[in-house]
Amino acid sequence: MDEEMMFEMSAGSLEGLPSVGEMFDLTGKVAVVSGTIGLALSVIYRLASCGAKVVFGARRETVGQMAEERLREMGLDVRFHKLDVSSVESCREIVAFAEQTYGTVDIVVPVAAAFFARAFVDIKESEYDHIVDVDQKGQYFLVQAAARSMIRGKKGGKVVTVASVAYRGEDMPKLAMMTAYNTAKAGVVGEGADVTIVAGCGIHNCGDCDSEHDGIHTFYIGKNAKVHYIEKHYGEGEGTGKRILNPQTIVYLEEGASIVMDTSQIGGVDDTKRYTKCEANGANSEVQINEKLLTAGDQHAVSEMDVILNGAGARTRVVSRSVAKEQSTQVFYPRVQGNAPCFGHVSCDSIIMGAAKVRSIPEITCNHVDATLMHEAAIGKIAGEQLLKLETLGLTPEEAEEKILEGFLR
């Protein structure tokens, strides 16, 4: 079956798709999609019907132009641009075309894929290389080009990558003829991965207007995958405007998945509202959160956490350590909910100094007889004997205080 016939079949199925326009408003958003038939055409239609301006591409110009004409007849704002996703330069060109036509990119969906229906022993090296170039390399560099556009636009964006259950090869005899495709798809799926993510966010404000950064992250962690997420926030600048950081991190964990989150904000941020939500849905999934926070002057910090243990054998450990100096204020809301046989422990420790104020409100909710949850919270000043001991070793009172705080927040 040639691509033109496949396009006609794909286009014919669009009429039966239910509208999602009332659920998602993408008016003014710019999207880039790779592919023109099958799933790709459905994605293009969905995005455009929700108000997005969509640039899509593929190697076959005839089919691409047919798709553009058909969709524009339906009143959708779409443009076709020739794209070879195995070429890094071509990936950059389609993003440049989208910027020139509509503006910086907000959404990227790399759908295009390639495969050869041949037995494992018959696949040629050139065929294998082509599949990997399209299915893995193509996704990577199209997303990279779009991400650079998002950075230029200074408004963030959404990246939606597409994988396939083909990588599993379970109960699908026909996939035995697509081994190279299956292998390529396994490189996109998170199952069994071991990943470290470092997010460093800083604000330098030298003016009299507020400067704000809202980092929004969502992680879907596959079966038996491990993620170490390190987040560091810092603010500086001689201006009178505030330095504001409001991070939001949402995590969903499948069976056996785990995440360790090390977050720290240790200076210069005037106002922060932090929200973290982790749903441990899979059996034996694990969430560990280590939070460190320092405020001084008139700075204000609020930290909310929701850890929901839905999977049998799920567990969590939440440790929050903070130092509040001078007139600063801090509020903590760590919440853990157990909905299955599970274990959770929450520990909040704060050192308070000067005229600072700290509120710590841990909450645990058990909705299963075999859920074991506990919490502890402590707020207090630095013990006098600790300072005295360090001073007898030759440190000044200021040096002793700093050394204690450094160890506490390590």
C-alpha positions in Angstrom: 0.0 0.0 0.0 1.5 3.4 -1.0 1.5 6.5 1.2 -1.1 8.3 -0.8 -3.6 5.5 -0.2 -2.6 5.3 3.5 -3.2 9.1 3.7 -6.7 8.7 2.3 -7.5 6.0 4.8 -6.1 8.2 7.7 -8.0 11.3 6.5 -11.2 9.4 6.3 -10.9 8.4 9.9 -10.7 12.0 11.1 -14.4 12.6 10.7 -15.2 10.0 13.4 -12.9 11.5 16.0 -14.8 13.1 18.9 -14.0 16.8 19.6 -11.7 17.7 22.4 -11.8 21.4 21.7 -13.8 22.1 24.8 -11.3 20.3 27.0 -8.1 21.9 25.7 -7.7 25.5 24.5 -4.5 25.8 22.5 -5.3 29.1 20.9 -2.2 31.0 19.9 0.1 28.0 20.5 2.6 26.9 17.9 3.1 23.2 17.4 5.6 21.1 15.3 4.7 17.5 14.4 6.7 15.0 12.4 4.7 12.7 10.1 1.7 13.0 7.8 -0.3 9.8 8.0 -1.8 7.5 10.6 -1.2 8.6 14.2 0.7 11.8 13.0 -2.3 13.0 11.0 -4.6 12.5 14.0 -2.2 14.4 16.3 -2.0 17.3 13.8 -5.8 17.4 13.5 -6.3 17.3 17.3 -3.8 20.1 18.0 -5.2 22.3 15.2 -8.9 21.7 16.2 -8.0 22.9 19.7 -6.7 26.2 18.2 -3.0 25.5 17.7 -1.1 26.6 14.6 0.6 23.5 13.4 3.6 23.0 11.2 4.1 19.3 10.2 6.6 17.6 7.9 7.7 14.4 6.2 9.8 13.4 3.2 7.0 12.8 0.8 5.9 16.3 -0.4 2.9 15.1 -2.4 1.3 13.5 0.6 2.2 16.4 2.8 0.6 18.9 0.5 -2.5 16.7 0.2 -2.7 16.7 4.0 -2.2 20.5 4.2 -4.9 21.1 1.6 -7.4 18.7 3.3 -6.9 20.2 6.8 -7.1 23.8 5.6 -10.4 23.0 3.9 -11.6 22.0 7.4 -10.7 25.5 8.6 -7.6 24.4 10.4 -4.4 26.6 10.5 -1.7 24.2 9.4 1.4 24.3 7.1 3.5 21.6 5.6 7.3 21.7 5.3 9.4 18.9 3.9 11.2 17.1 6.7 13.8 14.3 6.8 13.9 13.5 10.5 17.1 11.5 10.1 18.8 14.8 9.2 19.7 17.1 12.1 19.8 20.0 9.6 16.3 19.2 8.3 15.0 19.1 11.9 16.4 22.6 12.5 14.9 23.8 9.2 11.3 22.9 10.0 11.5 24.6 13.4 13.0 27.7 11.7 10.1 27.6 9.2 7.6 27.4 12.1 9.2 30.4 13.8 9.1 32.4 10.5 5.5 31.4 9.8 3.9 31.5 13.3 6.4 32.4 16.0 8.5 30.5 18.5 7.4 26.9 19.2 5.2 25.9 22.2 4.6 22.2 21.5 6.6 19.5 19.7 5.4 16.0 18.9 7.8 13.7 17.0 5.6 10.9 15.6 7.4 9.9 12.4 8.8 6.3 12.5 10.3 3.8 10.1 10.5 0.0 9.9 11.2 -2.9 7.6 9.2 -6.0 7.8 12.1 -8.5 7.6 13.3 -11.4 9.7 16.0 -10.7 12.2 18.6 -12.6 10.2 17.8 -10.7 7.1 18.0 -7.1 8.3 20.9 -5.2 6.6 23.1 -2.7 8.5 21.9 0.2 6.3 18.3 -0.7 7.2 19.0 -0.9 10.9 20.9 2.5 10.8 17.9 4.1 8.9 15.4 2.9 11.5 17.5 4.1 14.4 18.2 7.4 12.7 14.4 8.0 12.2 13.0 6.5 15.4 15.6 7.6 18.0 17.9 10.2 16.5 15.1 11.9 14.7 13.0 12.3 17.9 16.0 13.6 19.8 17.2 16.3 17.5 13.7 17.5 16.5 12.9 18.0 20.2 16.3 19.7 20.6 15.6 22.2 17.8 12.1 22.9 19.3 13.5 23.3 22.8 15.9 25.9 21.6 13.0 27.8 20.0 11.1 27.5 23.3 14.0 29.0 25.1 14.2 31.9 22.6 10.5 32.5 23.2 11.0 32.6 27.0 7.7 31.0 27.6 8.4 27.3 28.1 6.6 24.6 26.2 5.5 21.0 26.0 7.4 18.0 24.6 5.4 14.9 23.8 7.4 11.9 22.6 5.8 8.8 21.1 6.9 5.3 21.8 5.3 1.9 21.1 4.5 -1.3 23.0 6.5 -3.0 20.2 9.6 -2.7 22.2 8.2 -5.3 24.6 7.6 -7.9 21.9 5.1 -9.6 24.1 2.3 -11.8 22.6 2.8 -10.2 19.2 4.1 -12.8 16.7 4.0 -10.3 13.9 6.6 -8.1 15.6 9.1 -10.9 15.1 9.5 -9.4 11.6 10.2 -5.9 13.0 13.1 -6.5 15.4 15.1 -3.4 14.4 11.9 -1.2 15.0 11.4 -2.9 18.3 15.0 -2.2 19.4 14.7 1.5 18.4 11.5 1.9 20.3 13.1 0.5 23.5 15.4 3.5 23.4 12.5 5.8 23.8 10.6 4.1 26.6 11.4 4.7 30.2 11.0 1.2 31.5 14.2 0.0 33.3 16.0 3.3 32.8 18.4 4.9 35.3 18.4 8.7 34.9 19.9 11.6 36.7 18.3 15.0 36.0 19.9 18.3 37.2 17.7 21.4 37.2 19.6 24.6 38.2 17.5 27.8 38.3 18.9 31.2 39.2 17.6 34.7 39.0 19.8 37.8 38.8 17.7 40.9 39.4 19.4 44.3 39.1 16.3 46.3 38.5 13.3 47.6 40.4 10.7 45.2 38.9 10.0 41.7 40.2 11.7 38.8 38.4 9.8 35.5 38.5 10.6 32.0 37.3 8.1 29.2 37.5 9.6 25.8 36.8 6.9 23.2 36.0 8.0 19.6 35.6 6.0 16.3 35.2 7.7 12.9 35.2 6.2 9.6 34.3 8.6 6.9 35.6 8.2 3.5 34.0 8.4 0.0 35.4 11.6 -0.6 37.4 13.1 2.8 36.2 15.2 4.9 38.6 15.4 8.7 38.6 17.6 11.0 40.7 16.3 14.5 40.4 18.5 17.3 41.7 17.1 20.8 41.8 19.0 23.9 43.0 17.6 27.4 43.2 19.4 30.6 43.8 18.8 34.4 43.6 21.1 37.4 43.5 21.3 40.9 42.2 21.6 44.4 43.6 18.1 45.6 42.4 15.1 46.4 44.6 12.8 44.1 42.7 11.9 40.7 44.2 13.4 37.4 43.1 10.6 34.9 42.9 10.9 31.2 42.2 7.8 28.9 42.2 8.7 25.3 41.2 6.0 22.6 40.7 7.0 19.0 40.3 4.5 16.2 39.6 5.7 12.5 39.5 3.9 9.3 38.6 5.6 6.0 39.4 4.8 2.6 37.9 5.7 -0.9 39.4 9.1 -1.0 41.0 9.9 2.6 39.9 11.8 5.0 42.2 12.7 8.6 42.5 15.1 10.4 44.8 14.5 14.2 44.8 17.2 16.4 46.3 16.0 20.0 46.3 17.8 23.0 47.7 17.2 26.7 47.9 19.9 28.3 50.0 20.1 32.0 49.3 18.8 35.1 47.6 15.2 34.1 46.8 12.7 36.6 48.2 9.5 34.7 47.7 8.9 31.0 46.8 5.9 28.7 46.6 7.0 25.1 46.1 4.7 22.3 45.3 5.6 18.6 44.9 3.2 15.8 44.2 4.3 12.1 43.9 1.8 9.3 43.1 3.4 5.9 43.8 0.8 3.9 41.8 2.9 0.8 41.1 3.6 -2.0 43.5 6.9 -1.6 45.4 7.5 1.9 44.0 9.5 4.3 46.2 9.7 8.1 46.7 12.5 9.8 48.7 12.4 13.6 49.0 15.2 15.6 50.7 14.5 19.3 50.9 16.8 22.0 52.1 15.8 25.6 52.5 17.3 28.8 53.8 15.6 32.2 54.2 16.8 35.5 55.6 15.8 39.2 55.7 12.1 39.5 54.8 12.0 36.4 52.6 9.0 34.2 52.6 8.8 30.5 51.6 5.9 28.0 51.4 6.5 24.3 50.6 3.7 21.9 50.0 4.1 18.2 49.3 1.6 15.4 48.6 2.9 11.8 48.5 0.2 9.3 47.6 1.0 5.7 48.1 -1.4 3.6 46.0 0.7 0.6 45.2 1.1 -2.4 47.4 4.5 -2.2 49.1 5.0 1.4 48.1 7.1 3.5 50.5 8.3 7.0 51.0 10.7 9.0 53.2 10.4 12.8 53.3 13.1 14.8 55.0 12.8 18.6 55.2 15.5 20.7 56.8 15.4 24.5 56.9 17.0 27.6 58.5 15.0 30.8 59.0 17.0 33.9 59.8 16.1 37.5 60.7 12.5 38.4 59.9 11.9 35.7 57.3 8.9 33.3 57.4 8.5 29.6 56.4 5.5 27.4 56.1 5.7 23.6 55.5 2.8 21.3 54.5 4.2 17.8 54.0 1.3 15.3 53.4 1.4 11.5 53.0 -1.5 9.3 52.2 -1.5 5.6 52.4 -4.1 3.7 50.3 -2.6 0.3 50.3 -0.1 -1.8 52.4 2.7 0.7 52.5 5.2 2.6 54.6 5.8 6.3 55.0 7.9 8.6 57.2 8.0 12.4 57.3 10.6 14.4 59.2 10.7 18.2 59.4 13.5 19.9 61.3 13.9 23.7 61.3 16.4 26.1 63.0 14.9 29.5 63.8 17.0 32.6 64.4 16.3 36.3 65.2 12.7 37.3 64.6 11.9 34.6 62.1 8.7 32.6 62.1 8.3 28.9 61.1 5.1 26.8 60.8 5.4 23.0 60.2 2.2 21.2 59.6 2.8 17.5 58.6 -0.2 15.4 57.8 -0.5 11.6 57.4 -3.7 9.8 56.3 -4.2 6.0 56.4 -6.9 4.6 54.2 -5.7 0.9 54.6 -5.3 -1.2 57.6 -1.8 -2.3 56.6 -0.6 1.3 55.9 2.1 2.4 58.3 2.8 6.1 58.4 4.6 8.3 60.9 5.7 11.9 61.1 7.9 14.1 63.4 8.6 17.8 63.4 11.0 19.9 65.4 11.6 23.7 65.4 14.2 25.3 67.7 17.2 27.5 68.0 20.9 26.4 67.9 21.8 24.8 71.2 24.1 26.9 73.3 26.4 23.9 74.1 27.0 23.3 70.4 28.2 26.9 70.0 30.3 26.7 73.1 32.0 23.5 72.0 33.0 25.0 68.6 34.2 28.2 70.3 36.5 26.3 72.6 38.1 24.9 69.4 39.0 28.4 68.3 36.0 29.5 66.2 34.4 32.9 66.7 30.7 32.9 67.6 29.8 33.8 64.0 32.1 31.1 62.6 30.6 28.5 65.0 27.1 29.4 64.0 27.9 29.2 60.3 29.6 25.8 60.7 26.5 24.4 62.5 24.1 25.7 59.8 26.4 24.3 57.1 26.3 20.9 58.7 22.6 21.0 59.2 21.8 21.8 55.6 24.4 19.5 54.1 
